[in-house]
């Protein structure tokens, strides 16, 4: 039986940006969510959950 894979949320995408900017490898980030590394790459390449980068930038400045 096919198990439905996890779908990344806007909150996940913000966290992905922060982790990526922190130097974490995309495949490690993907493994923590149980998704294919291509899904994380789609966030980083601005093909999915596009507004998340702006939110992550504002969070990064606040710290």
PyMOL commands that set and color helices and strands:
alter all, ss='L'
color gray80, all
select helices_A, chain A and resi 10-21+26-33+37-44+52-62
alter helices_A, ss='H'
color red, helices_A
deselect
rebuild
show_as cartoon
